[in-house]
């Protein structure tokens, strides 16, 4: 079996750049112990892409289609040359990739018995996502998403929350194809080691994209109201990954008022270096931890925030003033996140068992 990773374009400021380096190695290690399972892991890359994302978005809306089109050319050429064999596995690290329709087309018409898995991040079914906000329930996008879902033999989600969000829109799906596996990010445990033990200062970070669903205006208002602390919106600083991780190493608190989150990588990165995650009791956060959650209503909207601003500020002061007393609880949270949500073991097992 050859595993083809149809990857998501690597943007320097996103975890996608780290996936480019670490995921093939992790998958190779997980499968290479059984020579009857794996022949090779190959990455189907779309080449260079603009590093400037569309403002507020995860990707560049033009560049992502150049990338995917280049991937399609390579996949088609593999079939034309007879390289793809029965039993091969195609893993899409972003399931929202229309080329999967053409992959399934070629495989079935040419009689090649492959298996396809896709990792879902977001889509129009999430009203807080760009597709949900700008396109919504337009017929074309809903049919396209459902078609892509049905093309995958294995539909991977990082959290059960995300599965339920998807099924709120697409009620009748093949449950057998749905796998909740966390994401293959075990490399973070080692890559964050060098930032542990740094001197902490009264620093509070907003590590999210500057987008409406992340409610940065709440963070900015807190900054104005609490001058005794340093508040930094990371994306405004145009930081390298190393610079960003250095900030995490020095911070005491990561703050979220997110209205969209199907996993939440930045708060895990922070927790790895003893940063308290102050997160709302909603979305994927509720599933992932029972510690450090504040009542969802406090930041459900700008108006709700204003009604509860004193409570939000009070919680921040408690976390900051008693920071070192909370560190042991942060480390307990990390242990759960390590095994249940930021490990690729379940994903690798599904691929291994698919042979």
N, C-alpha and C positions, 0 to 999 in steps of 0.2 A: 504493500500500500504506500502510495505517495500522498502526503498531505500538502495541498496547495493552500497557502494563506493568501487570500485576496484582501489585502490590507487597506486600512483607512489612511489617508494621506498624513504624513508626519509633519506636524506644525511644532516648531521649536518650543513654544510656550505651553504646549498641551502634552498630556500624557501619551498622545499618539506617537510622538517622537521616541519615547521610551519603549513603547510597544514594538516599534520598528526594530529596535536592537534586541530586546529581551524575549519577546514572545517566541520567535523561532527557536531560540536556544532552550527555553523552558519546555517547549513542546517536544523538541528533539530528545531532551533528557528524559522526559516522562514516558516516551514511547520506545526509546532505543533499547531498552532492556529486553525487549522481545523481538528478536530478528524476524519472526514470522509476521509481525504486525507492520513494521515500518521499513520502507526502503529509503525514503528521503523526505525532508521538509523543504519545500520551495516557496519562495515569496513572489507573488505576482504584484509588482509595484507599478504605479502609474507615472513614475518619474518625478521631476521637480514640480513644485506647485508654489503659487504665491504664498509667502509667509504671513502677509497681512490678511487677517480674517475679515469677512464682512462685519462692520461694526455691531457688536453685541452678540455675534453668532459664534458657533464653534468652528466653522469652516469658511472658506471663501466660496461663495455661491457659484461663481463662474469657474474658478480653478478646480473645484471638486468634480465638475463634469468633464473637464479635460483629463483629469486623473483617471476617472472611471472609464472613459472612452479608450484611453491607452491600455487599461487593464483588459478591456473586452478584446482588443486586437490581439493581445498575447494569448488569451484563453482560446480564441477562435483558431489561432495558428497552431496551438497544441493539438487541437482536434484534427485540423487539416493534415498534420504530420503524423497522426496516429500515436501520439505520445501518451494521451490519457488512456488508462486501462481500467478494466473492471475492478472495483474495490477501492479505487482512489477516493480521497475525501477533499472537498473544497470547503475551507473555513473562511467565511466572510466576517472580518472583524467589525464591519458596520453593515448590518442587515439591510439598511435603507440604501440599496445599491441595485438599480434596475438591470444591471448586467446579469443578475441571477436568472432573470427570465430567459435571456438568450442562452445562458449556460444550460439550463434545463431543456430548452428547445434542441440544442445540439446533441446533448447526451441521449435524449429519448429517440430522436430521429435517426441517430447513428448507432443506436443499440449498445451504448456503453453504460454499464451499470455502476454509476458513481453514487456517492452520498454527499449531501450539501448541508452545511450548518451556517446559521447567521446569528450574529450577536446584536440584539436590539438596544438602541440607545434612546431614541425619541422618534416622534412622527406627528402626523396631523391629529392622531387620537389623543394627544396631550394638548389641551387648550392653551397651555403656557409656553409651548414650543413655538419656534418661528413658523413652522408649517401650520400649527394649530391656530396661531394668531392671525397670520396673513392669508391663509388659504382655507383653513377650517374644514368643513365637510363637503367641499367641492367634489362632485362625482368622480372626476378623473383621479384625484389624489387618493380617495378612499378605495377605489377599485385597484389602483396601482399598489397601494400598501397591502391590500388583502392578497393580491396576486403574488407579491414577493413573499409574503408569509407562507402561502401554499406551495411555493417553489422549494422552500427549505424542508428537508426531512427533520432537521433539528433546529428549533427556534429557541435560542439561548437568551435568558434574561438574568440580570444580576440580582434582582430582588423579587419577592412575591408581590410587593406593592406595584412594581412595574407590570407584572403579568395582569393584575386586576385592572390597572389603568387601561391596558390594551384591550382587555375583554369587555370593558365598559362600552367600547365602540364596536368591537367585533365579537359579538356574543357567541356566535357559533363557530368555534375553531376546533381544530384537531388537538385535543388536550394531550394526546400521546406525543405530539411533536414538541411540546413546551417543556423546557428544562430550566430550572432555577439553579444557577451554578456559581454565582459571584463572578468576579472578573479576575483574569490571570495577572495579578499585580504583586506577586510575592517578592519580586525584585526590590520593591520599595523598602522592605525591612532592612536590607543591606545598604541600599543607596542612601538611606536617611541616617545611617549610623554616625557618619562624620559630623552631623549637626546636633547630636545629642550632647548634653552637658554644657552647652553654651551658656554664658551669663544671660539671665533673663532681665528684661526691663519692662516697664509698664506700657507694653505695646499690644494693641488690639488690631487684628487684621481682618479685612474683607477680601477673601481669596477667590471670589467668584467672578464670572463674566459681568461686565457692566451692561445689564440687560433688564428690561422691565420686570421679568419674572424673578429677578434676584433682589429687587427693591433696594438699590443702593442709596436712594434718598433717605431711607431710615438711618442707615449708617452715617451718612453725612450730617444728619440732624443730631445724632448722638455725639458726633465729634464736636459740634458747636456747643453742645450742652455740657460736655464733660472735658473741659480743657486740661484737667489734671492727668489725663491719659493721652497717649499718642495713638491716633487712629490712622491706618493706612489702607487705602484701596489699592491692592497690588497691581491691578491691570493698568492703573494710571501711571505707574512707574516704569513701564516697559522693561521689566526685569528679565534677566536670563534665568534659566532654571536654578543655577547655583545661587544667584542673588536672592531669588524667591525663597529657596530653602534656607538660606542664611537668616532671612527675616523670620521664617517659621522657628528657627532655632532660638531666636531672641525673644519671641513673642510669648505672652502668657495666655492669650485668648483669641480664638477664631469665632467670629460672629456670623450667624446666618439668619436671614428673614425670608428665605427662599420660598417661592410658590411653585417651583419646579425642582424636583430632585428625585432621580430614580436610583441613585447610589450615594454619591457624595464622596469624591476622592480627596478633596482638599482638607476636609476635617480629619480624615484618617491620616494623611501626611502630617498634619499638625500634632495629632495625638501620639504619633510615633516619636515625637521629640518633646513630649510632655506639655503640649498646648491644650488648654481646656476648650472643648467644643461647646459653645452655647448655641443650641439648635432648637428649632420649634418642634413641638410634638405633633408632627404631621409628615406626610410624604414617606419616603423610605427611612427617614430618621427613626420613626416610631418602631419600625421593625428591627432596626439595627442596634438599638441601645435603649436601656431604661434609665440611663444616667444623663444628667446635664440637659434634659429636655425642659423647655419652658412652655407654658400653655400656648397653644396655637393661636388663640384669639388675640394675643398680645400684638401680633404682627400680620394678621390676616389681610389687612389693608392699611393704607395710610391713616384713615380715620380711626381704625381700631388701635393702631399704634399710638396716636395722639391720646386716645382715651386711657391707654395703659403705659404711657411713657414712663411715669414714675416707677412702675413695677419693673420695666425693662432696665432702667438705670439702677435700680436697687439690686437687681440680680447681677449686673455687671460689677458693681462695687463689691458685692459679696465675693464673687469669683476672684477679683483682682486683689482684694485685701487679704483673702485667705488662700491665696494661690497654692502655696506649698502643702497645705492640708488636703487639697483636692488632687494632688498629683497621683497618689496611690490609686484612686478611683479611675483616673485617666488610663493608667496602665492596665487596669482590669478590663476596661472597655477595649483596649487594643488587643488583648488576648482573644476576645470573641471575634473582633473584626478580622484578625489575621486568618482564622480558620474558616469562618463562615462566609465572608464577603470579599476578601482580597487574596484569595488563593485560586489557582487554576486547576486544582486536583480534580474537582468534579467535572470540569470541562474536558480535561485530558482523558478521564475515564470513559466519558460518553464517546469520544472519538475512538479510543482503543477498542471499546466494546462494539463499535459499529462494523468492524471488519467481517 
